[in-house]
Amino acid sequence: MIRLSRNLQVLPLVCFVPPTPSAFRIRRQPHPDYYSTIEAIHHVIDLFAQTENENPAKPRLHDNLLAVFGTAVSRQLYYTDRS
């Protein structure tokens, strides 16, 4: 997509090394350090979010992204195993 769009090519890149492997089990990622789009969005929010005075016991709003993602992956695997 970036290769085909001049508008996207001029945007700054945000790069990071994932702290954990991808939880996307529906298909294999092309490289061990690759994340699904949802995982990458969650991690970038983590990188840019204010972390001072956070209560680790209290879930953050964007953690819901990973909860929904996990449910979607599990549901897809459930239906894949049944066919």
N, C-alpha and C positions, 0 to 999 in steps of 0.2 A: 504494500500500500504506500509506504514512504517513497519507494523508488518511482512510483507512478504519479505522485502528487508534488508539484513544486511548492505548494502551500505548506505541506507537512515537512518538506525538506529544510525550510528556513527556521522551523521551530527548534528551540534548544533541546538537547537530549538529556534525559535524566537516567543515569545508570546506577546500578547497585548490584552487589553480590548477595543473593538470597541467603538468609541465615539457616534455612532448612530446605530440604528437597520439596519439590512441588507435591501437593496432595491430589493433583489431577490424575486419577487412575484410569480414566476412560481411554486415553491414548498415551503413548510414550512421548515425552518431550524430546525434541531433537538434541538437546544438550542438558546435562545434569543441573546447570545453573539457570535453566529457563523456568519461568512461572507462567501460569495461565494469566489471562488478562485481569480477572478478578483478584487473584493473588497479588499481582503486580500493583494494581490500584490500591489495595489494602496496605501493602508495604510502603508505597510512596506516601500515603496519608500518614502512616506511622513516622516516616522520615521527616515530614514537614510539620507534624502536630507538636503542639507545646506539651512537653512531658514533665514540666516542673509541678511538684505538689500533686501528682496523680496518685490515686488510690489504686494499687494493683488488684485489690479484691473487687473493685467496681468495674464492670464491663464498659468498654468504650463504645460509642454509637457505631463506629465503622467496623467493629468486630462482627457485627451482624452480617457483613458481606461474606465473611468466611463461614459463618453458620449456614447461610443460604446456599453457598457454594458447596459445602460438604453434603447438605441434604440433596442437592441436585445431582452430585456425583454418585451418591449412594443409590438414589432412585434409578438413575440410568444403568448402573451396574445390576441392580435388582431385575430390571426388565430385560437386560441383555442376557443374564443367566437363565431366565425363564424361556428364552426362545430357542 
